[in-house]
Amino acid sequence: MAKNRAVKRTRSAPSGEPSPGGQTEPAKDSEAAEPIRWLNEEELQAWMALVAVVTKLPAAMDRQLQQDAELTHFEYQVLVGLSRAPEHTLRMSELAGFTASQLPRLSQVATRMERRGWLTRRPDPTDGRYTLAGLTDAGLAKLEASAPGHVSAVRRLVFDSLSPTQVRQMAQISRRILQGSAELH
């Protein structure tokens, strides 16, 4: 494993990718460069496993929802977010936070969902700068019809292979990762 030192970017240490080391030279043009803290073998294996999960799991969730409910996973999350809100209504900005999305993407999806009759949008009467999204009866019915198949897939793909202790650890680890990186918020 390479020692922590400033390095030039090379083929063995591509930009943005963790690396267990490699034959690299110290950077000559920057004395203030922070040393690269390469991943050790255990960290690299954990990272690669996490990358596989965050790549494959959303695709599997999308496939299941598309086949069984003619919904995207994102649309499902919008329905879930609204169903959990008081009076089934949220500001679009809060719904964007719940779905971990940007407002422009959420607005495009909300337009499609409005056409299908699953949600409505209206100005917030307490502050006209905001827009409220509300779940319709048809949207709630769509969620209720879609949830059993989706929950079965989540159980099969995630929870059936974990012990209760591992489920708690997964929740703690996920929260820790999210808290540790402002870039994820």
C-alpha positions as CSV (number, residue, x, y, z in Angstrom):
1,M,0.0,0.0,0.0
2,A,1.3,3.4,-0.9
3,K,2.2,5.9,1.8
4,N,0.1,9.0,2.2
5,R,1.7,11.6,0.0
6,A,0.8,14.1,-2.7
7,V,0.7,12.4,-6.1
8,K,0.3,13.2,-9.8
9,R,-2.8,11.7,-11.4
10,T,-1.8,8.7,-13.4
11,R,-3.6,5.8,-15.1
12,S,-3.1,3.8,-11.8
13,A,-4.9,6.5,-9.8
14,P,-7.7,7.9,-12.0
15,S,-9.5,11.1,-11.0
16,G,-12.4,10.5,-8.7
17,E,-11.8,6.8,-8.2
18,P,-10.5,5.3,-5.0
19,S,-7.3,3.3,-5.4
20,P,-5.3,1.0,-3.2
21,G,-2.2,2.7,-4.3
22,G,0.0,2.4,-7.4
23,Q,3.3,3.6,-8.6
24,T,2.9,7.3,-8.6
25,E,5.3,10.2,-8.2
26,P,4.9,13.1,-5.7
27,A,3.4,16.2,-7.2
28,K,6.1,18.7,-8.0
29,D,3.9,21.7,-8.7
30,S,2.0,21.9,-5.4
31,E,3.6,21.8,-2.0
32,A,0.2,22.4,-0.4
33,A,-1.5,19.3,-2.0
34,E,-3.2,17.2,0.5
35,P,-1.9,13.6,0.7
36,I,-4.1,11.0,-0.9
37,R,-5.5,8.6,1.7
38,W,-5.7,5.4,-0.5
39,L,-8.2,2.8,0.5
40,N,-6.8,-0.3,2.1
41,E,-7.9,-3.7,0.7
42,E,-10.9,-4.1,3.2
43,E,-12.1,-0.5,2.4
44,L,-11.7,-1.1,-1.3
45,Q,-13.8,-4.3,-1.1
46,A,-16.5,-2.5,0.9
47,W,-16.5,0.4,-1.5
48,M,-16.9,-1.9,-4.5
49,A,-19.7,-3.8,-2.8
50,L,-21.5,-0.5,-2.0
51,V,-21.1,0.8,-5.6
52,A,-22.6,-2.5,-6.9
53,V,-25.6,-2.1,-4.5
54,V,-26.2,1.6,-5.3
55,T,-26.0,0.7,-9.0
56,K,-28.0,-2.5,-9.2
57,L,-30.7,-2.0,-6.5
58,P,-32.3,1.1,-8.0
59,A,-32.5,-0.5,-11.4
60,A,-34.1,-3.6,-9.9
61,M,-36.7,-1.5,-8.1
62,D,-37.5,0.4,-11.3
63,R,-37.9,-2.8,-13.2
64,Q,-40.3,-4.3,-10.6
65,L,-42.4,-1.1,-10.4
66,Q,-42.5,-0.6,-14.2
67,Q,-43.6,-4.3,-14.8
68,D,-46.0,-4.6,-11.9
69,A,-47.4,-1.0,-11.5
70,E,-46.4,1.1,-14.6
71,L,-44.6,3.4,-12.2
72,T,-41.0,4.5,-11.9
73,H,-39.3,4.2,-8.5
74,F,-39.1,8.0,-8.4
75,E,-42.9,8.3,-9.0
76,Y,-43.4,5.7,-6.3
77,Q,-41.3,7.7,-3.9
78,V,-43.3,10.9,-4.7
79,L,-46.5,9.0,-3.8
80,V,-45.0,7.6,-0.6
81,G,-43.8,11.1,0.4
82,L,-47.2,12.6,-0.1
83,S,-49.0,9.7,1.6
84,R,-46.9,10.2,4.8
85,A,-47.4,14.0,5.0
86,P,-50.2,15.6,7.1
87,E,-53.3,16.0,4.9
88,H,-51.2,14.2,2.1
89,T,-49.8,17.6,1.2
90,L,-46.2,18.9,1.0
91,R,-44.4,21.9,-0.4
92,M,-42.6,20.9,-3.6
93,S,-39.3,21.8,-2.0
94,E,-39.9,19.4,0.9
95,L,-41.0,16.7,-1.5
96,A,-37.8,17.2,-3.4
97,G,-35.9,16.7,-0.2
98,F,-37.8,13.5,0.6
99,T,-37.1,12.1,-2.8
100,A,-33.5,13.3,-2.8
101,S,-34.1,15.2,-6.1
102,Q,-33.8,18.7,-7.6
103,L,-37.0,20.8,-8.1
104,P,-36.8,20.8,-11.9
105,R,-36.8,17.0,-12.1
106,L,-39.6,16.8,-9.5
107,S,-41.6,19.4,-11.4
108,Q,-41.4,17.4,-14.6
109,V,-42.5,14.2,-12.9
110,A,-45.3,16.1,-11.0
111,T,-46.6,17.3,-14.3
112,R,-46.8,13.7,-15.6
113,M,-48.4,12.6,-12.4
114,E,-51.0,15.4,-12.5
115,R,-52.0,14.3,-16.0
116,R,-52.6,10.8,-14.6
117,G,-54.7,12.3,-11.8
118,W,-52.4,11.2,-9.0
119,L,-51.5,14.6,-7.6
120,T,-52.4,18.2,-7.7
121,R,-50.4,21.4,-7.3
122,R,-51.5,24.8,-6.1
123,P,-49.9,27.9,-4.5
124,D,-49.2,27.7,-0.8
125,P,-51.9,30.0,0.8
126,T,-49.5,30.8,3.6
127,D,-46.6,31.9,1.3
128,G,-47.3,32.3,-2.4
129,R,-43.6,31.7,-3.2
130,Y,-44.1,28.0,-2.6
131,T,-46.2,25.4,-4.4
132,L,-48.0,22.6,-2.6
133,A,-48.3,19.1,-4.0
134,G,-51.3,17.1,-2.8
135,L,-52.0,13.4,-3.2
136,T,-55.3,12.7,-4.8
137,D,-57.6,9.8,-4.0
138,A,-56.5,8.2,-7.3
139,G,-52.9,8.7,-6.3
140,L,-53.4,7.1,-3.0
141,A,-55.2,4.2,-4.7
142,K,-52.3,3.8,-7.1
143,L,-49.9,3.7,-4.2
144,E,-52.0,1.1,-2.2
145,A,-52.2,-1.1,-5.3
146,S,-48.5,-0.8,-6.0
147,A,-47.1,-1.2,-2.5
148,P,-47.6,-5.0,-1.9
149,G,-45.5,-5.9,-5.0
150,H,-42.9,-3.3,-4.2
151,V,-42.5,-4.3,-0.5
152,S,-42.2,-7.9,-1.6
153,A,-39.4,-7.0,-3.9
154,V,-37.6,-4.9,-1.2
155,R,-37.9,-7.8,1.2
156,R,-36.6,-10.3,-1.4
157,L,-33.7,-8.1,-2.6
158,V,-32.6,-6.5,0.7
159,F,-34.1,-7.7,4.0
160,D,-34.6,-11.4,3.6
161,S,-30.8,-12.0,3.6
162,L,-30.1,-9.8,6.6
163,S,-30.4,-10.5,10.3
164,P,-32.2,-7.9,12.6
165,T,-28.8,-6.8,13.8
166,Q,-27.6,-6.2,10.2
167,V,-30.7,-4.2,9.4
168,R,-30.0,-1.9,12.4
169,Q,-26.4,-1.6,11.3
170,M,-27.4,-0.9,7.7
171,A,-29.6,1.9,9.0
172,Q,-26.9,3.3,11.2
173,I,-24.3,3.1,8.5
174,S,-26.5,4.8,5.9
175,R,-27.4,7.6,8.2
176,R,-23.7,8.1,9.1
177,I,-22.7,8.3,5.5
178,L,-25.5,10.8,4.7
179,Q,-24.5,12.9,7.8
180,G,-20.9,12.8,6.9
181,S,-21.2,14.2,3.4
182,A,-22.9,17.5,2.7
183,E,-22.6,16.7,-1.0
184,L,-25.3,14.1,-0.5
185,H,-27.8,16.5,0.9
